[in-house]
Amino acid sequence: MVGWPGSAPPADCVVVPADEPPAAFDWRLLRGCYVFVQPVPGARADHGMLQELGAELVEAGAAAIVLFDGSGVVGDWFRAREDRPEVDRGR
């Protein structure tokens, strides 16, 4: 997803090396940001790693987080209820 929610210009992209644990990075630069996490196209992300990354982003103060494993959304979190999009994800 690029530019979620409705940002212009399109959102920045942060690429994290696959062999580095999420705790190895200082995520505070994403404080107040809306974050969409996805693996590179055609790949699948480990659910445990996504949960670890989600916890790091919450701790850093991200405004909203959507975790995508390559085939579907496996978790989302929104600091403010009004930030949650009204989307039917088939859950």
DRENDO-1510 file (C-alpha; in Angstrom, 1 decimal, always signed):
<recs>
REC; n; res; u; v; w
REC; 1; MET; +0.0; +0.0; +0.0 .
REC; 2; VAL; +1.4; +3.4; -1.0 .
REC; 3; GLY; +0.2; +6.6; +0.5 .
REC; 4; TRP; -2.1; +5.1; +3.2 .
REC; 5; PRO; -4.1; +6.8; +4.5 .
REC; 6; GLY; -4.4; +9.3; +1.7 .
REC; 7; SER; -1.0; +10.8; +2.0 .
REC; 8; ALA; +0.6; +12.8; -0.9 .
REC; 9; PRO; +3.2; +12.4; -2.1 .
REC; 10; PRO; +3.2; +8.6; -1.7 .
REC; 11; ALA; +4.6; +7.2; +1.5 .
REC; 12; ASP; +8.2; +6.6; +2.1 .
REC; 13; CYS; +9.6; +3.0; +2.0 .
REC; 14; VAL; +11.9; +1.5; +4.6 .
REC; 15; VAL; +13.7; -1.7; +3.6 .
REC; 16; VAL; +14.9; -3.9; +6.5 .
REC; 17; PRO; +17.4; -6.6; +5.9 .
REC; 18; ALA; +15.8; -10.0; +6.4 .
REC; 19; ASP; +18.5; -11.3; +8.6 .
REC; 20; GLU; +18.2; -8.5; +11.2 .
REC; 21; PRO; +15.8; -8.8; +14.2 .
REC; 22; PRO; +13.3; -5.9; +14.6 .
REC; 23; ALA; +14.8; -5.0; +17.9 .
REC; 24; ALA; +18.1; -4.1; +16.2 .
REC; 25; PHE; +16.6; -0.9; +14.8 .
REC; 26; ASP; +15.6; +2.4; +16.3 .
REC; 27; TRP; +12.0; +2.8; +15.2 .
REC; 28; ARG; +11.4; +6.1; +16.9 .
REC; 29; LEU; +11.6; +7.9; +13.5 .
REC; 30; LEU; +8.2; +6.3; +12.8 .
REC; 31; ARG; +6.5; +7.9; +15.8 .
REC; 32; GLY; +3.1; +9.2; +14.7 .
REC; 33; CYS; +3.4; +7.5; +11.3 .
REC; 34; TYR; +0.9; +5.1; +9.6 .
REC; 35; VAL; +2.9; +2.0; +8.9 .
REC; 36; PHE; +2.2; -0.8; +6.4 .
REC; 37; VAL; +4.5; -3.7; +6.7 .
REC; 38; GLN; +4.9; -6.2; +3.8 .
REC; 39; PRO; +7.6; -8.6; +2.5 .
REC; 40; VAL; +9.2; -8.1; -0.9 .
REC; 41; PRO; +6.8; -9.1; -3.8 .
REC; 42; GLY; +6.5; -12.9; -4.1 .
REC; 43; ALA; +7.8; -13.6; -0.6 .
REC; 44; ARG; +6.1; -14.5; +2.7 .
REC; 45; ALA; +6.9; -13.0; +6.1 .
REC; 46; ASP; +7.2; -15.1; +9.3 .
REC; 47; HIS; +4.2; -14.4; +11.6 .
REC; 48; GLY; +6.5; -14.4; +14.7 .
REC; 49; MET; +8.8; -11.8; +13.2 .
REC; 50; LEU; +5.8; -9.7; +12.2 .
REC; 51; GLN; +4.4; -9.8; +15.7 .
REC; 52; GLU; +7.8; -8.8; +17.1 .
REC; 53; LEU; +8.0; -5.9; +14.6 .
REC; 54; GLY; +4.5; -4.8; +15.5 .
REC; 55; ALA; +5.4; -4.7; +19.2 .
REC; 56; GLU; +8.5; -2.6; +18.4 .
REC; 57; LEU; +6.5; -0.1; +16.3 .
REC; 58; VAL; +3.8; +0.2; +19.0 .
REC; 59; GLU; +6.6; +0.9; +21.6 .
REC; 60; ALA; +8.1; +3.5; +19.2 .
REC; 61; GLY; +4.8; +5.4; +19.0 .
REC; 62; ALA; +3.5; +4.6; +15.5 .
REC; 63; ALA; +0.0; +5.9; +15.0 .
REC; 64; ALA; -1.3; +2.8; +13.1 .
REC; 65; ILE; +0.2; -0.5; +11.9 .
REC; 66; VAL; -1.0; -3.0; +9.4 .
REC; 67; LEU; +1.1; -6.2; +9.1 .
REC; 68; PHE; +0.8; -8.1; +5.8 .
REC; 69; ASP; +2.5; -11.5; +5.4 .
REC; 70; GLY; +2.5; -11.6; +1.6 .
REC; 71; SER; -0.9; -13.2; +1.2 .
REC; 72; GLY; -3.1; -11.4; +3.8 .
REC; 73; VAL; -3.3; -9.1; +6.8 .
REC; 74; VAL; -2.2; -10.9; +9.9 .
REC; 75; GLY; -2.5; -8.1; +12.3 .
REC; 76; ASP; -3.4; -4.4; +12.7 .
REC; 77; TRP; -3.2; -1.8; +15.4 .
REC; 78; PHE; -4.5; +1.8; +15.6 .
REC; 79; ARG; -3.6; +4.2; +18.4 .
REC; 80; ALA; -6.8; +6.2; +17.8 .
REC; 81; ARG; -10.1; +4.5; +17.0 .
REC; 82; GLU; -11.0; +7.2; +14.5 .
REC; 83; ASP; -7.9; +6.2; +12.5 .
REC; 84; ARG; -9.2; +2.7; +11.8 .
REC; 85; PRO; -10.5; +2.4; +8.3 .
REC; 86; GLU; -13.9; +0.7; +7.9 .
REC; 87; VAL; -12.7; -2.1; +5.7 .
REC; 88; ASP; -14.2; -5.6; +5.5 .
REC; 89; ARG; -11.1; -7.9; +5.4 .
REC; 90; GLY; -13.2; -11.1; +5.4 .
REC; 91; ARG; -12.5; -11.8; +9.1 .
</recs>
